[in-house]
Amino acid sequence: MYKFFTLLAVTVSAPVVAQESETVQPVRTLPIAPAEKAQPTENPANWVTTNDYPNWAERSGSQGRVVTELVIEKSGRVSACRITVSSDIPDLDRIACAKLMERGRFKPARDEKDIPIASRYEQAVRFVLPGAKRLPRERRFILEYVVDRDGSVIECRVEGVPEDVKKNPCDAPPTFEPPRADDGTPEQRRYRQSHIVERLPLSDDD
């Protein structure tokens, strides 16, 4: 059975502390906005692998997302890790920090003199079991077009192309069967297709 993880990385400027067991210890003050931010030297997805998923979590169907705050030394090594958003599963939190500290490698941040310096970095790890689908993202996608008498699309516009749509549907519109009026004569037709996903507030009955 395969297990999948998604890692997202962005730099941050919040205070950083190190995690040891359940005790969180403060670390030194670091620059808030270095001239050049630290960057991973490889794909962060390699830092937490399928082999790191605990067996008991797989059996129980436990999943979660962990957000960590790392201290990146001027050598590019990770010297400290703090959980900023817990998965609410202590073992997943612990594994995320342990593996990021063990395997994380970075091109260090640099100051205005181009000298390597220590800095902070935010790294998220998603523990997802096979078959689990992500929650839908809110979107509003509208496609409007005119089909000509020969079935070709002569007008096309789109609003709110989703990020997971690789091509604009108006760039290569399909050819339809020629539209005809009730008496059989060719005619033009305008169509509008809407796809809306929105998160709604829970009612008192939910």
C-alpha positions as CSV (number, residue, x, y, z in Angstrom):
1,M,0.0,0.0,0.0
2,Y,1.3,3.4,-0.9
3,K,0.9,6.5,1.2
4,F,1.1,10.1,-0.1
5,F,2.5,13.3,1.5
6,T,2.3,16.8,0.3
7,L,4.8,19.4,1.4
8,L,4.5,23.1,1.0
9,A,7.2,25.6,1.8
10,V,7.2,29.4,2.3
11,T,9.4,31.7,4.3
12,V,8.0,33.4,7.4
13,S,9.0,36.0,9.9
14,A,7.5,34.9,13.2
15,P,9.6,34.1,16.3
16,V,11.2,30.6,16.2
17,V,11.7,28.2,19.1
18,A,13.0,24.7,19.2
19,Q,11.1,21.6,20.2
20,E,12.5,18.9,22.5
21,S,10.0,16.3,23.5
22,E,7.0,18.2,24.8
23,T,9.1,21.2,26.1
24,V,9.5,24.2,23.8
25,Q,12.7,26.1,24.4
26,P,13.4,29.6,22.9
27,V,16.2,30.1,20.4
28,R,18.2,33.2,19.5
29,T,16.7,36.2,17.7
30,L,17.0,35.9,14.0
31,P,16.7,38.5,11.2
32,I,13.1,39.0,10.2
33,A,13.7,39.8,6.5
34,P,17.1,38.7,5.2
35,A,18.2,40.1,1.9
36,E,18.0,36.7,0.3
37,K,15.8,34.0,1.8
38,A,16.8,30.4,2.5
39,Q,15.7,27.9,-0.2
40,P,15.6,24.1,-0.3
41,T,18.4,22.5,-2.2
42,E,16.2,19.6,-3.2
43,N,12.5,18.7,-3.4
44,P,11.1,18.9,0.1
45,A,8.9,15.9,-0.7
46,N,12.0,13.7,-0.3
47,W,12.3,14.8,3.4
48,V,9.2,12.9,4.7
49,T,8.6,9.7,2.8
50,T,6.0,7.0,2.7
51,N,8.2,4.8,5.0
52,D,7.9,7.4,7.8
53,Y,4.1,7.0,8.2
54,P,3.6,5.1,11.5
55,N,1.9,1.7,11.1
56,W,-0.6,2.4,13.8
57,A,-1.7,5.6,12.1
58,E,-2.2,3.7,8.8
59,R,-4.3,1.0,10.5
60,S,-6.4,3.5,12.4
61,G,-6.8,5.8,9.3
62,S,-5.2,8.7,11.0
63,Q,-4.4,11.7,8.8
64,G,-3.3,15.3,9.4
65,R,-1.4,18.4,8.3
66,V,1.5,19.7,10.3
67,V,3.0,23.2,9.9
68,T,6.5,23.6,11.3
69,E,8.8,26.6,11.8
70,L,12.5,25.7,11.2
71,V,15.8,27.4,12.0
72,I,18.1,27.2,9.1
73,E,21.8,27.7,10.0
74,K,24.3,29.5,7.8
75,S,25.6,26.0,6.8
76,G,22.2,25.2,5.4
77,R,21.4,22.6,8.1
78,V,18.2,22.6,10.1
79,S,19.0,23.2,13.8
80,A,15.6,23.6,15.4
81,C,11.9,22.9,14.7
82,R,8.7,24.1,16.3
83,I,5.2,23.0,15.6
84,T,3.1,26.0,14.7
85,V,0.0,24.2,13.6
86,S,-0.5,20.7,15.1
87,S,-2.2,17.8,13.3
88,D,-3.7,17.0,16.8
89,I,-1.8,13.6,16.5
90,P,1.4,13.9,18.6
91,D,3.2,11.1,16.6
92,L,2.6,12.9,13.3
93,D,3.9,16.1,14.8
94,R,6.9,14.4,16.2
95,I,7.8,12.6,12.9
96,A,7.4,15.8,10.9
97,C,9.9,17.7,13.0
98,A,12.3,14.8,13.4
99,K,12.5,14.0,9.7
100,L,12.7,17.7,8.6
101,M,15.6,18.3,11.0
102,E,17.4,15.1,9.8
103,R,16.9,15.5,6.1
104,G,16.2,19.1,5.4
105,R,19.0,20.8,3.4
106,F,18.9,24.4,2.4
107,K,20.8,27.1,0.5
108,P,21.2,29.5,3.5
109,A,19.8,33.0,3.7
110,R,22.1,35.9,3.1
111,D,22.4,39.4,4.5
112,E,22.8,42.7,2.5
113,K,26.6,41.9,2.3
114,D,25.9,38.5,0.7
115,I,27.1,36.7,3.8
116,P,25.3,33.5,4.8
117,I,23.2,33.9,7.9
118,A,20.8,31.8,10.0
119,S,17.1,32.4,9.3
120,R,13.5,31.0,9.8
121,Y,11.6,28.9,7.3
122,E,8.0,27.5,7.4
123,Q,7.5,23.9,6.2
124,A,4.1,22.1,6.0
125,V,3.7,18.3,5.8
126,R,0.5,16.6,4.9
127,F,0.0,13.0,6.0
128,V,-2.7,11.5,3.7
129,L,-3.8,7.9,3.4
130,P,-4.5,6.3,0.0
131,G,-8.0,7.0,-1.3
132,A,-8.5,10.1,0.8
133,K,-9.6,13.1,-1.3
134,R,-8.8,16.7,-0.6
135,L,-11.6,19.0,0.5
136,P,-13.0,21.0,-2.5
137,R,-11.7,24.5,-2.9
138,E,-14.1,27.3,-3.3
139,R,-14.3,28.4,-6.9
140,R,-16.6,30.2,-9.4
141,F,-15.9,29.2,-13.0
142,I,-18.1,30.6,-15.8
143,L,-17.8,29.7,-19.5
144,E,-19.8,31.7,-22.0
145,Y,-19.7,31.1,-25.8
146,V,-21.6,31.5,-29.1
147,V,-22.1,28.6,-31.4
148,D,-22.4,29.7,-35.1
149,R,-24.7,28.2,-37.7
150,D,-22.0,25.7,-38.8
151,G,-21.3,24.5,-35.2
152,S,-18.1,26.5,-34.7
153,V,-17.5,28.7,-31.7
154,I,-17.2,32.3,-32.7
155,E,-17.2,34.0,-29.3
156,C,-15.8,32.6,-26.1
157,R,-15.0,34.1,-22.7
158,V,-14.2,32.6,-19.4
159,E,-14.3,33.9,-15.8
160,G,-12.3,32.4,-12.9
161,V,-10.2,29.7,-14.5
162,P,-9.4,27.3,-11.7
163,E,-5.7,26.7,-10.9
164,D,-6.0,23.0,-11.6
165,V,-7.2,23.7,-15.2
166,K,-4.1,23.7,-17.3
167,K,-5.6,25.2,-20.5
168,N,-8.1,27.9,-21.0
169,P,-11.1,26.2,-22.7
170,C,-11.5,29.2,-25.0
171,D,-8.0,28.5,-26.5
172,A,-9.2,25.4,-28.3
173,P,-13.0,25.4,-28.3
174,P,-14.8,22.3,-29.7
175,T,-17.0,22.1,-32.8
176,F,-20.7,21.4,-32.1
177,E,-23.4,20.0,-34.3
178,P,-25.0,23.0,-36.2
179,P,-27.8,24.5,-34.0
180,R,-31.2,24.7,-35.7
181,A,-34.4,26.4,-34.9
182,D,-37.7,24.5,-34.5
183,D,-38.4,24.9,-38.2
184,G,-34.9,23.4,-39.1
185,T,-33.2,26.5,-40.2
186,P,-29.6,27.1,-38.9
187,E,-29.3,29.6,-36.1
188,Q,-26.7,31.0,-33.7
189,R,-26.9,30.1,-30.0
190,R,-25.3,31.6,-26.9
191,Y,-24.5,29.3,-24.0
192,R,-23.4,29.9,-20.5
193,Q,-22.0,27.2,-18.2
194,S,-21.4,27.8,-14.5
195,H,-19.5,25.7,-12.0
196,I,-19.6,27.1,-8.4
197,V,-18.2,25.5,-5.3
198,E,-18.7,27.4,-2.1
199,R,-18.3,26.7,1.6
200,L,-21.6,27.4,3.5
201,P,-22.1,28.1,7.2
202,L,-23.5,25.3,9.2
203,S,-27.1,25.5,10.2
204,D,-28.4,24.9,13.7
205,D,-29.6,21.5,12.6
206,D,-26.1,20.4,11.4
